[in-house]
Each structure stands twice: as C-alpha cells, then as structure tokens.
Amino acid sequence: MRIDIITLFPELLQSPFEVSIMKRALENGKVEVHFHNPRDYSNNRYKQVDDYPFGGGAGMVMMIEPIDKCIQELKAKNDYDEVIYLTPDGEVLNQGMANQLSLSGNLILLCGHYKGVDQRVRDHLITKEISIGDFVLSGGELAAAVLCDSIVRLLPGVLGDESSALTDSFQDGLLAPPIYTRPAVYNSWEVPEILTSGNSPKIESWREQKAFERTRELRPDLLKDTEI
Ligand code: ADE
C-alpha cells in the first residue's frame, strides 16, 4: 500500500511513523508513506496557500490551486482508490471503515488547516471525507495519523501474531475481553482462575462471555442490532 499525505505541517506526522508497528510496516515494505506540502505547489512568490473567505468571515481558507496541482501530479504517477479529506464533518471512522480501507492499493489523505479547504476541493477532488470523532482538532494531521494507524496494522504481515487484529475490540462487533499477564497475584489482586487452568475451550467461552458483558455495560449501543 502507498499512502500520500498532503499537509502543510509534515512535522506533526513524523513521529507516529517512527515507532512500533507503523515503523516496522514501513521497514518491511508493507506500506510506503510520502508527504507533500501544498506550499511547494503554490504559484505565488510568497508561497501563499491560504486566503480570506469570499463573503467575509473569520479565518483563512486553503486555496484550491496548490492542492489540485499536488493531487494531479500524484494521480499522473499512481492510481488511487480514494482521495480522503480529514474533516470533523466527515463520516465518523469505525473499524468497518478501517477494514475496508486496508484493502486499498493506494490512498491520498488531505489534511485541512485554518478554516478548512475551498469547497471546490471537496466537490471535485475528494472521494471520501472522514472524521475521527465529534470534536474539532486544529488540523487534519493527527486525524490522518489515527486513520493510518488503524489501516496499517491491518495489512497482511504487519502484526506479529496474525490473529491478533481479529481479536481486537470491534472486530466482531464486541469490545475485547479483559486480559492479564504475570504475576498471577499482585498485591493480593488475583487473575481469574480460569485463565491459569489450561482449559482452552473453557477459557474461550469465558472470554466470549466477558466480551459480551463488557460491551453490554460500556457500549450497549453496539448490541442494539444483535438479538440476544
Ligand atoms: N480536522 C479537524 N478536526 C477533525 C476531526 N475530528 N476528524 C478529522 N479531521 C479533523
């Protein structure tokens, strides 16, 4: 997979790709990530990328020309499955969307800043708009990092234990069950006995039951379509 990220602030996106799973995915060639700055596509001698909104109002708007030029240059070299704009008024990201996007070949992610981008970018160049939640960030960069992480960890061969993404919360519509590791007793707080019993079928059904109970308690909305 190739991910091209268009951003005025690539520094904001550096560290998420420099550690842990995303770093390994890059090193193992499972994903390629490239950053592009709209400033490098500005015709203006001041490298201007934003301007006042027509009709007045607070804040600056990212101009269409540098973004369009950047996207056209990328499209001339690669085929893309989606051109995604990160925005608080987009479709809210969930595990199903991450699963779907992990099947893509190449993606372009556009990070907005200031008041956002000229609406014509959204109308003519963007194929999908994604929000990471009902709150407003200063720009799309942190949202792009979240989106990339949720996708990259699902690419085949990225997680060491192949099955571990399948046991994540949400993969089966339920939250994940509680997990424990050594020591079995700490400060007299004990690990549930079943987990140290060695009885795999019983452990499996305990985990299923706990996943269900936890979901019913913390996220009953996830069960509303499930008849149990
Ligand atoms: N840009 C600003 N806020 C955002 C959000 N919540 N999700 C995606 N992109 C954003």
Boltz pocket constraint, residues with backbone or C-beta under 6 A from the ligand:
constraints:
  - pocket:
      binder: B
      contacts: [[A, 86], [A, 87], [A, 88], [A, 112], [A, 130], [A, 131], [A, 132], [A, 133], [A, 134], [A, 135], [A, 136], [A, 137], [A, 138], [A, 139], [A, 140], [A, 143]]
      max_distance: 6.0
